[in-house]
Amino acid sequence: MKLLRAFSLNKPILIEGPPGVGKTALVENLARECGQTLVRVNLSEQTDMMDLLGSEYPVAHSNPDAADEDDEIQFRWSDGVLLQAIKEGHWLLIDEMNLAQQSILEGLNAILDHRRTVYIPELNKEFVCHQNFFVFACQNPS
């Protein structure tokens, strides 16, 4: 019942409890009952913000004008799960939040506070969170 009261405030929700008590299942069931798509991310000490937002990947591109028929390497942006959720209005469940690096927490600040935006320098673009975007985080006690 407390989760539903917290949810009604339209603020990000952190759920803390020992492993195996159903934190993730609780959020999955709430999303299902509300008809929302839920995207789940498990953090680790190695996760960085670009793992969540996305990055540029090299793509071989044939250049038909090249005399020696060498492939030209180009880069294409691929949205990460967080950016997809922000753009499409999905709910995001961040598991193992207590394992997040400081850079992840700092990167999430503008998304979780009143600004509800994220700026991606590689694209020179700011993204505003979709009105249905919502964040849950789960962690085990320290």
C-alpha positions as CSV (number, residue, x, y, z in Angstrom):
1,M,0.0,0.0,0.0
2,K,2.9,2.4,0.7
3,L,4.2,1.8,-2.8
4,L,0.9,2.9,-4.3
5,R,0.9,6.0,-2.1
6,A,4.4,6.8,-3.2
7,F,3.6,6.2,-6.8
8,S,0.7,8.6,-6.7
9,L,3.2,11.4,-5.9
10,N,4.8,10.9,-9.4
11,K,8.3,10.9,-8.0
12,P,11.0,8.2,-8.5
13,I,10.7,5.4,-6.1
14,L,13.6,3.5,-4.3
15,I,12.7,0.1,-2.9
16,E,15.2,-1.4,-0.4
17,G,15.0,-4.9,1.0
18,P,17.0,-8.2,1.3
19,P,17.5,-10.3,-1.8
20,G,14.7,-12.5,-2.8
21,V,11.8,-10.7,-1.1
22,G,10.1,-9.7,-4.4
23,K,11.1,-6.1,-5.0
24,T,11.5,-6.6,-8.7
25,A,8.4,-8.7,-9.0
26,L,6.4,-6.0,-7.2
27,V,7.3,-3.4,-9.8
28,E,6.8,-5.9,-12.7
29,N,3.3,-6.6,-11.5
30,L,2.5,-2.9,-11.0
31,A,3.6,-2.2,-14.5
32,R,1.5,-5.1,-15.9
33,E,-1.6,-3.9,-14.0
34,C,-1.1,-0.3,-15.2
35,G,-0.5,-1.5,-18.8
36,Q,3.0,0.0,-18.9
37,T,6.1,-1.3,-20.7
38,L,8.8,-2.0,-18.1
39,V,12.5,-1.8,-19.0
40,R,14.8,-3.4,-16.5
41,V,18.5,-2.6,-16.0
42,N,20.9,-4.3,-13.7
43,L,23.7,-2.1,-12.5
44,S,27.2,-3.2,-11.6
45,E,30.4,-1.5,-10.6
46,Q,31.4,-1.5,-14.3
47,T,28.2,0.2,-15.7
48,D,28.7,3.7,-16.9
49,M,26.2,6.3,-18.1
50,M,26.8,5.6,-21.8
51,D,25.8,2.0,-21.2
52,L,22.4,3.4,-20.3
53,L,22.1,6.3,-22.7
54,G,23.7,4.7,-25.8
55,S,26.8,5.3,-27.9
56,E,28.2,5.5,-31.4
57,Y,29.2,2.2,-33.1
58,P,31.4,1.8,-36.1
59,V,29.5,0.7,-39.2
60,A,31.2,-0.4,-42.4
61,H,29.8,1.6,-45.4
62,S,30.8,0.7,-48.9
63,N,31.8,3.7,-51.0
64,P,31.0,3.0,-54.7
65,D,33.1,5.9,-55.8
66,A,36.3,4.5,-54.2
67,A,38.7,3.2,-56.9
68,D,40.2,0.5,-54.6
69,E,36.7,-0.4,-53.2
70,D,37.8,0.1,-49.6
71,D,35.0,0.2,-47.1
72,E,34.6,3.5,-45.3
73,I,34.1,3.4,-41.5
74,Q,31.3,5.5,-40.3
75,F,29.7,5.9,-36.9
76,R,26.0,5.5,-36.1
77,W,24.3,6.3,-32.8
78,S,22.4,3.6,-31.0
79,D,20.0,4.5,-28.2
80,G,20.6,2.7,-24.9
81,V,17.7,1.4,-22.8
82,L,17.5,4.5,-20.6
83,L,17.2,6.9,-23.6
84,Q,14.7,4.6,-25.3
85,A,12.6,4.6,-22.1
86,I,12.8,8.4,-21.9
87,K,11.7,8.9,-25.5
88,E,9.0,6.3,-25.6
89,G,7.5,6.8,-22.1
90,H,8.4,3.4,-20.7
91,W,8.9,2.7,-17.0
92,L,12.5,2.0,-16.0
93,L,13.5,-0.4,-13.2
94,I,17.1,0.0,-12.1
95,D,18.1,-3.0,-10.1
96,E,21.1,-3.1,-7.8
97,M,21.1,0.7,-7.5
98,N,23.6,0.5,-4.5
99,L,26.2,-0.8,-7.0
100,A,26.0,2.4,-9.1
101,Q,29.1,4.4,-9.6
102,Q,29.0,8.1,-8.6
103,S,29.0,9.1,-12.3
104,I,25.8,7.1,-12.8
105,L,24.1,8.9,-9.9
106,E,25.2,12.3,-11.1
107,G,24.0,11.4,-14.6
108,L,20.6,10.4,-13.3
109,N,20.2,13.7,-11.3
110,A,18.7,15.8,-14.1
111,I,16.4,12.9,-15.2
112,L,15.1,12.3,-11.7
113,D,14.7,15.9,-10.5
114,H,12.3,18.6,-11.7
115,R,14.2,19.1,-15.0
116,R,13.4,15.6,-16.3
117,T,15.9,16.0,-19.1
118,V,19.2,14.5,-20.2
119,Y,21.8,16.2,-22.4
120,I,23.9,13.9,-24.7
121,P,27.1,15.8,-25.8
122,E,27.8,13.3,-28.6
123,L,24.5,14.3,-30.2
124,N,24.5,17.9,-29.0
125,K,20.9,17.3,-28.0
126,E,18.8,17.5,-24.9
127,F,16.0,15.0,-24.4
128,V,13.0,15.7,-22.3
129,C,11.4,12.8,-20.5
130,H,8.1,11.6,-21.9
131,Q,5.2,12.3,-19.6
132,N,4.7,8.6,-18.9
133,F,8.4,7.9,-18.1
134,F,8.8,6.7,-14.6
135,V,11.7,5.4,-12.6
136,F,11.8,2.7,-9.9
137,A,15.1,1.6,-8.3
138,C,15.7,-1.5,-6.1
139,Q,18.6,-2.2,-3.9
140,N,19.7,-4.5,-1.1
141,P,20.5,-3.1,2.3
142,S,24.1,-2.0,2.8
